[in-house]
Amino acid sequence: MTISHYNTNLFQFLEASPSPFHAIEQLENNFSNNGFIQLHENESWSLEKGNSYFLSRQQGAMIAFTLGEDEDETDGFRILTAHSDSPCLQLKPLPAIASKGYSQLGVEVYGGSLLAPWFDRDLTLAGRVCCTVDDGSLQVFLINFKRPLLTIPSVAIHLNREANSSHSINKQKDLPPVIGLLDGGGKNDLKKLLKDYLKEQFSNNTISKILSFDLFCIDTQKPSLLGFNNDFISAARLDNLLSTHSCMSAMTKASKKKNCMFYIANHEENGSMSAAGAQGSFISSVFERIIPDGEKRQINYSNTFLVSVDNAHASHPNAPDTMDPAHDIALNKGVVIKVNANQRYTTNSLSAAIFKTICATAEIETQEFVMRSDMPCGSTIGPLTAAQLGILAIDVGAPTLGMHSIRELTGSRDPEMLYKCLVQFLASDVHKQLLHRSPR
């Protein structure tokens, strides 16, 4: 697969995944098309070696796994993890606001969003809507208006002379986007807008009542290549759909001979404390069903290696002092290994040695990121999952500028390099060399 072909597939995935629910739907379709068998948590399972399976939880998290033909239930798994959510603006349950003749929508900030870039953008709405239909049953629909619907207009510089120096953003007052005008005393009717959309897109269903929704403001600009030589990728939701796509692509290419697993969690950007998040029971409950015997399951964990994949900070040309001077991170120069002494990342010397060996076999360079000692460090689902299962793990990712902005920037060669390393990992047994070896 060429880099151009890989990036085309990535762009298609990003466009089709404006919300975590859409991302999981895309994953389900992809795994189904590649011969994976769908399972459901509320049904009994009958698993066979050599087969591949997938299941989702609450439309926001997914696990896919292969029971290797040449391995048994104590041989361990090669696990890839990422997350389905991205920082954004989420509509409140009763979002209607009327101000100075404008219809607006109240929003909450989801995750640690970089807020200034959200102003003056063409935004749309996407997410999940729960309804009753004409027969009285409950139905769930995924929606994506795609066309520009909203914007958050900036206050003109003439009216806010401090905008370029000391302006702060009040999340309650400054962020409600404009969606229309209140001509002649008309009202802000989001539910009518949703009903009209559902009637058009899902004509086989007659919507009786909209009960609830999880809707997000989404940038309408498509992913793009940019730079003199198309060196960069600019897109929304690179954190962390770039990683999710890389994991999915590697998992569908993996051999049926080895035990492999793909785990995508929701709600990473706001702490992972949910049934679909990494602090929930999803992955542990799946392992309990794959390996019902407790002792064999613990042996499996001791032979398992996990690669947590989440974007990494690249060195910023306009803010070089934000990085540790000995740990510069460049775009298009290799996969980033993330290290933190306080276990905000799960990397240690054992897991780093294993992953560097895997990358060398794939002929991909690695870089090592560590946060400045005088700045707090972010985290991933890696430490949460590794601690829950008691397994050896590492945190890695593609280098990124503008993380948590409405659009983020990575190198045009970085996604494909990450993919190649993950493919090599799923085919590798390198981790078994260090898992149980005592120091000499």
C-alpha positions, 0 to 999 in steps of 0.5 A: 500500500502506498503512502498516498493510498493509505492517507486516502483511506485515512481521510475517508475514515475521518470524514465518515467519523464525526462522532465516536458513534460514527467511528464505531459504526465504521469499525463495525463495517470494516471488521465485518467486511474483513470476515470478523464475526460479530458478538453481542454482550447480551448473548452467549458466545461460542468461540473457535481458534482461527476465527476473528470476532468483534463487539461494541459497547454503547456505540462508543467502544469496541473490541475485536480479537483473533484466537490464533490457530497456533496459540492457546489461551495461555499464550497471551495477546498482542493488544492495540488500544486507542480511543474513539472520542475527540475534544469538541463542543457538545450540545446541552439537553435543552440548548435553545438560546435567544439573544438579540434576535439570534437563535443560538445553541448552548454547549458544554466543552467536551474534554480539554479543547483548545477553544480559540480556534473554534471561533469563525468556523463553519460548523455542523451537527453530528452524533446520536438521536434517540426517538420513538417511532410510529409503532411506539418502539425506541430507535437510535439514529446516527446523524451528520448534517455535513452542511454548515449550520452554525458558527461562533462569531468573534467580537470585532477587534474594534469592540475588544481591543484586548483580543490579541493580548489578554482576552480569555474565553468564558465557556458559558457566555462566549461559546454558544454558536449562532444557528439562525435569526428569530425573524418575526418572533419565531422560535429556536426549534432544534427538534424540528430540525432533527425531525426533518433530517430524520424524515429525509434520511430515514424515510422508512421510519415515522418519527413520533418524538425525539427523546434525547440526543448526544450531539456535537459541533463539528468542523465541516472542513475536509482533511487535506494535505498541505505544504510545498511538498505535501509534507503535512496532513491537516484534519479534525479529530486526528487525536485520536482517530488517526491512531484508531484507523492505524490500529484497525488497519493493522488488525484487519491485516494480521495473521490468523495464527496469533492471538491479537486484540484491538480495543477502542475506548470512549471518553478518554478525553474526559477521564475514561470513567464510564461503562464505555471508557477505559476505567470500565469493565469492557476489556476485563469482561471480554477476557473473562469470556474468552478465558473463563478459567481464572488461572489460565487467564492470569497466565495469559495476562503475564504473556500479553503485551499492549501498545497504547496508541495516542498522538504525541506532541511534536516540537513547535517552531514558534514555541520551542521552549514548550519541549524538553530540549533533549527530546525534540520530536519532528514530523515525518521522522518516526513513531514517538515513544512516550515516557513519564517517570510518574506513570502518566504513560505506561512505558518502561525500559522493558516495553521500550526495548521491545517496541524499538526492536519491533520498529527496527524490524519494520525499518521505522525510526523511533523518537522519544518524548518526555514532558518538561520537568516543570510542566504537567503531563497528559495521559492515555488509556495505556496506564489504566488498561495495563493496571487493570489487567496487570500487563506489560505495555507501552505508549506510542503515537504519531507526532502532532502539532496543535493537539486538541485544536479544532484542526490538528497537524501531523506529517503526511508520512507519519500515519503510514509509518505508525501502521507499519510498526503496528503490523509488525507488532501483531506478527511479532513474538519479541515481547516474549523474550523479556516478559519473564527474564530476570536481570543477570 
